[in-house]
Amino acid sequence: MKEGIKVDRYSRQIRFRPIGESGQQQLAEKHILIVGAGALGSSTAEMMVRSGIGKITIIDRDYVEESNLQRQQLFSEEDVEMKWPKAAAAEKRLKEINGWVDIDSIVGEADSMMLQNLVAGVDLIIDGTDNFETRFIINDIAFKNDIPWIYGGCVGSYGMSFVMIPGKTPCLQCLLRKVPTQNQTCETAGVIAPIVQMVAAHQAAEALKILTGNTEDISLGYRTFDLWRGQYMNIKTDTMHNEHCATCGVDASYPFLQKENQTKTTVLCGRSTVQVRPHEKKTISLQELALQAKKAGITVSGNPYLLSFELDDQRMVIFHDGRALVHGTSDEALAKKLYQSILG
């Protein structure tokens, strides 16, 4: 075992035959990267730290807010009062849980450059993000570097998870061409804590299988579940691979690692306003978006050409083509966060 570790600590896990002593040793030698320290990221991080993983790198750009405490289990009211960065607060709590695990927290934006600098020596990437742009970057990074990664998402009472293994499964781009996705976010539809735990449990279980060499037991289907309604589905994905896919096809170009394909932000000269443009052209149903916002209690007004959202001290105007103006700030990172909280 890892030098100095007390075997008794993991005795119940070692007694689980598929893991055993050899699997526990493998865990102690593995390094995982968790992107996002919010609801899913904090939950999976805690389970992996308790399981005896060797090293965790966890990255997040945000700080702890009161609304996080309902479902983000690593954080406390003190973290809220201190406006502690989520990654740093997670590291503090995780070290209290298991001081034998090497934990490296990074307070920053998980963009393509940052992630490419982090993946050397990483055995597995776990998705704890809240937007698809970052997931597409993870997708490209993982397939380019031959690293398995586990997608997870939840909104309302609905959750989903999918394991992606380069050379064996389709990638996220292939998957999303074939299966429906949720167009809502936690900001517009809310989320209940039990579905967070359910998705995190699926992610952590698959992580244990991958990291202990139990490859034959890995679940390769796309799993969705509505915990409130008791609905479960497992979709086979073996025919979803697109040989012309830009991420996992024969001539992969990894488009989301190219700067021009990422969300663009610009501070408008002479105004406390940031313009946000999506990474690809899109047409948004303003009527549907307005209904979602009103159901979530967000003040919204508009006309046939745009919607205006009141978000704390900022006002965001969104147009049909996905372009937005975030008024009341010159902080591009904050503008991008607010944009993704509404559009995912």
C-alpha positions as CSV (number, residue, x, y, z in Angstrom):
1,M,0.0,0.0,0.0
2,K,1.0,3.7,-0.2
3,E,3.8,4.2,2.3
4,G,2.4,4.9,5.8
5,I,-1.2,4.2,5.0
6,K,-3.2,2.2,7.5
7,V,-4.8,-0.7,5.7
8,D,-7.6,-0.7,8.4
9,R,-8.8,2.6,6.9
10,Y,-9.9,1.0,3.7
11,S,-10.7,-2.5,5.1
12,R,-14.3,-2.5,4.0
13,Q,-13.4,-1.4,0.5
14,I,-10.6,-4.0,0.3
15,R,-13.1,-6.7,1.3
16,F,-15.1,-5.9,-1.8
17,R,-13.7,-8.6,-4.0
18,P,-13.5,-6.6,-7.3
19,I,-11.2,-4.1,-5.6
20,G,-9.3,-6.1,-3.0
21,E,-5.7,-5.2,-1.9
22,S,-4.4,-5.0,-5.5
23,G,-7.1,-2.6,-6.5
24,Q,-6.5,-0.5,-3.4
25,Q,-2.8,-0.3,-4.3
26,Q,-3.7,0.8,-7.8
27,L,-6.0,3.6,-6.4
28,A,-3.1,4.9,-4.2
29,E,-1.0,5.3,-7.4
30,K,-3.6,7.1,-9.5
31,H,-4.1,10.8,-10.3
32,I,-7.5,12.2,-11.3
33,L,-8.4,15.6,-12.5
34,I,-11.8,17.0,-11.4
35,V,-13.0,20.0,-13.5
36,G,-15.4,22.0,-11.4
37,A,-15.8,22.0,-7.6
38,G,-19.5,22.7,-7.5
39,A,-22.2,20.1,-6.7
40,L,-20.9,17.2,-8.8
41,G,-17.3,18.0,-8.4
42,S,-17.3,18.3,-4.7
43,S,-19.4,15.1,-4.2
44,T,-17.2,13.0,-6.4
45,A,-14.0,14.5,-4.9
46,E,-15.1,13.5,-1.4
47,M,-15.9,10.0,-2.5
48,M,-12.6,9.6,-4.3
49,V,-10.6,11.0,-1.4
50,R,-12.4,8.7,1.1
51,S,-11.6,5.8,-1.2
52,G,-7.9,6.4,-1.0
53,I,-7.0,7.9,-4.4
54,G,-3.4,8.9,-4.6
55,K,-3.8,12.4,-6.0
56,I,-6.6,14.8,-7.0
57,T,-6.2,18.0,-8.9
58,I,-9.4,20.1,-8.7
59,I,-10.0,23.3,-10.6
60,D,-12.8,25.9,-10.3
61,R,-13.1,29.6,-11.1
62,D,-15.9,30.4,-8.6
63,Y,-16.3,31.2,-4.9
64,V,-18.8,29.8,-2.4
65,E,-22.2,31.4,-2.2
66,E,-25.1,30.8,0.2
67,S,-27.2,29.1,-2.5
68,N,-24.5,26.5,-3.0
69,L,-24.9,25.1,0.5
70,Q,-28.2,23.3,-0.4
71,R,-26.3,20.7,-2.5
72,Q,-22.6,21.3,-2.5
73,Q,-21.6,19.2,0.5
74,L,-18.0,20.2,1.1
75,F,-18.8,23.8,1.9
76,S,-19.9,25.6,5.1
77,E,-21.4,28.9,6.1
78,E,-18.0,30.1,7.1
79,D,-16.8,29.6,3.5
80,V,-19.8,31.7,2.3
81,E,-18.9,34.5,4.8
82,M,-15.3,34.5,3.6
83,K,-16.2,34.2,-0.1
84,W,-13.7,31.4,-0.2
85,P,-12.9,30.1,-3.7
86,K,-14.5,26.7,-4.2
87,A,-11.3,24.9,-5.2
88,A,-9.5,26.2,-2.1
89,A,-12.4,25.4,0.2
90,A,-12.7,21.9,-1.2
91,E,-8.9,21.3,-0.7
92,K,-9.2,22.5,2.9
93,R,-12.1,20.1,3.7
94,L,-10.7,17.2,1.7
95,K,-7.5,17.3,3.6
96,E,-9.5,17.1,6.9
97,I,-11.2,14.0,5.5
98,N,-8.0,12.2,4.4
99,G,-4.6,13.7,5.0
100,W,-2.9,10.9,3.0
101,V,-4.2,12.1,-0.3
102,D,-2.2,14.6,-2.4
103,I,-4.7,17.4,-3.2
104,D,-3.8,20.2,-5.6
105,S,-6.4,22.9,-5.9
106,I,-6.4,25.5,-8.7
107,V,-8.5,28.7,-8.5
108,G,-8.8,29.6,-12.2
109,E,-10.6,29.2,-15.5
110,A,-10.6,25.7,-17.0
111,D,-9.8,26.8,-20.5
112,S,-8.0,24.8,-23.1
113,M,-4.6,26.2,-22.3
114,M,-5.0,25.5,-18.5
115,L,-6.3,22.0,-19.0
116,Q,-3.6,21.0,-21.5
117,N,-1.0,22.1,-18.9
118,L,-2.7,19.9,-16.2
119,V,-3.2,16.5,-17.9
120,A,0.3,15.2,-17.9
121,G,0.3,12.1,-15.7
122,V,-3.5,12.2,-15.2
123,D,-5.2,8.8,-15.3
124,L,-8.9,10.0,-15.4
125,I,-10.8,13.2,-15.9
126,I,-14.2,13.7,-14.1
127,D,-16.7,16.3,-15.2
128,G,-18.0,18.6,-12.5
129,T,-18.7,21.6,-14.8
130,D,-21.9,23.5,-15.4
131,N,-21.6,24.3,-19.1
132,F,-21.0,22.5,-22.4
133,E,-18.2,24.7,-23.7
134,T,-15.9,23.5,-20.9
135,R,-17.1,19.9,-21.5
136,F,-16.2,20.1,-25.2
137,I,-12.8,21.3,-24.2
138,I,-12.4,18.3,-21.8
139,N,-13.7,16.1,-24.6
140,D,-11.0,17.2,-27.0
141,I,-8.3,17.1,-24.3
142,A,-9.2,13.6,-23.2
143,F,-9.3,12.1,-26.7
144,K,-6.2,13.9,-27.9
145,N,-4.3,12.6,-24.8
146,D,-5.9,9.2,-24.7
147,I,-7.4,9.8,-21.2
148,P,-10.8,8.3,-20.2
149,W,-13.3,10.9,-18.8
150,I,-16.7,10.7,-17.2
151,Y,-19.4,13.1,-18.2
152,G,-22.1,14.0,-15.6
153,G,-24.9,16.5,-15.5
154,C,-28.1,17.3,-13.5
155,V,-30.9,19.8,-13.5
156,G,-34.1,19.7,-11.6
157,S,-34.5,16.0,-10.7
158,Y,-33.0,14.8,-13.9
159,G,-29.5,13.4,-14.2
160,M,-27.2,11.8,-16.7
161,S,-23.8,10.2,-16.9
162,F,-21.6,8.6,-19.6
163,V,-18.1,7.1,-19.6
164,M,-15.9,8.0,-22.6
165,I,-12.8,5.9,-23.3
166,P,-10.7,7.0,-26.4
167,G,-10.6,4.2,-29.0
168,K,-13.5,2.4,-27.4
169,T,-16.5,4.7,-27.1
170,P,-17.9,7.6,-29.0
171,C,-17.0,11.0,-27.7
172,L,-19.4,13.7,-26.4
173,Q,-19.7,15.3,-29.8
174,C,-20.9,12.0,-31.3
175,L,-23.2,11.4,-28.4
176,L,-25.0,14.7,-28.5
177,R,-25.8,14.2,-32.2
178,K,-27.9,11.2,-31.3
179,V,-29.5,11.8,-27.8
180,P,-31.6,14.7,-26.5
181,T,-30.1,17.1,-24.1
182,Q,-31.6,19.4,-21.4
183,N,-31.7,23.0,-22.5
184,Q,-32.3,24.2,-18.9
185,T,-29.7,25.1,-16.3
186,C,-29.8,25.0,-12.5
187,E,-30.3,28.8,-12.6
188,T,-33.5,28.5,-14.6
189,A,-34.9,25.1,-13.5
190,G,-33.4,24.6,-10.1
191,V,-31.9,21.3,-8.8
192,I,-32.5,19.0,-5.8
193,A,-29.6,17.6,-3.8
194,P,-30.5,13.9,-4.2
195,I,-30.1,13.9,-8.0
196,V,-26.6,15.4,-7.5
197,Q,-25.7,12.5,-5.2
198,M,-27.1,10.0,-7.7
199,V,-25.1,11.3,-10.6
200,A,-22.0,11.6,-8.5
201,A,-22.4,8.1,-7.3
202,H,-22.5,6.9,-10.9
203,Q,-19.4,8.9,-11.7
204,A,-17.5,7.7,-8.7
205,A,-18.5,4.0,-9.2
206,E,-17.3,4.1,-12.8
207,A,-14.1,5.9,-11.7
208,L,-13.3,3.1,-9.2
209,K,-13.8,0.5,-12.0
210,I,-11.5,2.3,-14.4
211,L,-8.8,3.0,-11.8
212,T,-8.7,-0.5,-10.4
213,G,-8.6,-2.2,-13.8
214,N,-12.1,-3.6,-13.7
215,T,-12.6,-2.6,-17.3
216,E,-15.0,-5.4,-18.1
217,D,-17.5,-4.0,-15.6
218,I,-17.5,-0.4,-16.9
219,S,-20.9,0.8,-18.0
220,L,-20.6,2.1,-21.5
221,G,-24.2,3.1,-22.0
222,Y,-25.6,6.7,-21.8
223,R,-27.5,6.7,-18.5
224,T,-30.4,9.1,-17.7
225,F,-32.7,9.1,-14.7
226,D,-35.4,11.3,-13.3
227,L,-35.3,10.7,-9.6
228,W,-38.5,12.5,-8.8
229,R,-40.5,10.4,-11.3
230,G,-38.6,7.2,-10.8
231,Q,-37.7,6.9,-14.5
232,Y,-34.4,5.3,-15.6
233,M,-32.9,4.7,-19.1
234,N,-29.7,3.2,-20.4
235,I,-29.1,4.0,-24.1
236,K,-26.6,1.8,-26.0
237,T,-23.9,3.9,-27.7
238,D,-21.9,1.4,-29.7
239,T,-23.3,2.6,-33.0
240,M,-23.0,6.3,-32.3
241,H,-19.4,6.8,-33.3
242,N,-18.9,9.1,-36.3
243,E,-15.7,8.3,-38.2
244,H,-15.7,11.9,-39.4
245,C,-16.0,13.4,-35.9
246,A,-13.6,16.3,-35.4
247,T,-12.8,14.9,-31.9
248,C,-12.6,11.2,-32.2
249,G,-12.7,10.5,-36.0
250,V,-9.9,9.4,-38.3
251,D,-8.8,13.0,-39.0
252,A,-9.4,14.5,-35.6
253,S,-8.7,18.2,-35.4
254,Y,-9.8,18.9,-31.8
255,P,-11.7,22.1,-32.6
256,F,-12.4,23.2,-29.1
257,L,-8.7,23.5,-28.3
258,Q,-8.5,26.3,-30.9
259,K,-9.1,29.7,-29.5
260,E,-11.5,30.8,-32.2
261,N,-14.0,28.1,-31.3
262,Q,-14.4,29.3,-27.7
263,T,-16.9,31.8,-26.2
264,K,-15.7,35.3,-26.9
265,T,-15.9,38.2,-24.5
266,T,-15.2,41.8,-25.2
267,V,-15.3,44.8,-22.8
268,L,-17.1,47.6,-24.6
269,C,-15.0,50.8,-24.6
270,G,-16.3,53.6,-22.4
271,R,-19.1,51.4,-20.9
272,S,-19.4,49.1,-17.9
273,T,-20.5,46.4,-20.3
274,V,-19.2,43.1,-21.6
275,Q,-20.3,41.6,-24.9
276,V,-20.4,37.7,-24.9
277,R,-20.6,35.8,-28.2
278,P,-21.2,32.0,-28.4
279,H,-18.5,29.8,-29.9
280,E,-20.9,28.8,-32.7
281,K,-23.8,30.4,-34.5
282,K,-27.1,29.5,-32.9
283,T,-30.8,30.6,-32.9
284,I,-32.4,30.9,-29.6
285,S,-36.1,30.7,-28.8
286,L,-36.6,33.9,-26.8
287,Q,-40.1,32.9,-25.8
288,E,-39.0,29.6,-24.3
289,L,-36.0,31.2,-22.6
290,A,-38.3,33.9,-21.1
291,L,-40.7,31.3,-19.8
292,Q,-37.9,29.3,-18.1
293,A,-36.6,32.5,-16.5
294,K,-39.9,33.6,-15.2
295,K,-40.6,30.1,-13.7
296,A,-37.2,30.5,-11.9
297,G,-38.2,33.8,-10.4
298,I,-35.8,35.9,-12.6
299,T,-37.1,39.3,-13.7
300,V,-37.2,39.3,-17.5
301,S,-38.6,41.7,-20.1
302,G,-38.2,42.0,-23.8
303,N,-39.5,42.4,-27.3
304,P,-39.4,40.2,-30.5
305,Y,-35.7,41.0,-30.9
306,L,-34.2,40.5,-27.4
307,L,-34.7,39.6,-23.7
308,S,-33.4,41.6,-20.7
309,F,-32.6,39.7,-17.5
310,E,-32.1,41.4,-14.1
311,L,-29.3,39.4,-12.3
312,D,-28.3,40.9,-8.9
313,D,-26.2,44.0,-9.8
314,Q,-26.0,43.2,-13.5
315,R,-28.5,43.3,-16.4
316,M,-28.0,40.9,-19.3
317,V,-29.6,41.4,-22.7
318,I,-29.7,38.3,-25.0
319,F,-30.4,38.4,-28.7
320,H,-31.8,35.7,-31.1
321,D,-28.3,34.7,-32.3
322,G,-27.0,34.0,-28.8
323,R,-25.1,37.2,-28.5
324,A,-25.4,39.0,-25.1
325,L,-24.5,42.3,-23.5
326,V,-23.9,42.1,-19.7
327,H,-24.3,45.6,-18.2
328,G,-22.9,46.7,-14.9
329,T,-19.5,45.0,-15.1
330,S,-16.2,45.1,-16.9
331,D,-15.3,41.7,-15.6
332,E,-15.2,39.3,-18.5
333,A,-15.1,36.1,-16.3
334,L,-18.2,37.3,-14.4
335,A,-20.0,38.1,-17.6
336,K,-19.2,34.6,-19.0
337,K,-20.4,33.0,-15.8
338,L,-23.7,34.9,-15.9
339,Y,-24.1,34.0,-19.6
340,Q,-23.6,30.3,-18.9
341,S,-25.9,30.3,-15.9
342,I,-28.8,31.2,-18.3
343,L,-27.8,29.4,-21.5
344,G,-25.6,26.5,-20.2
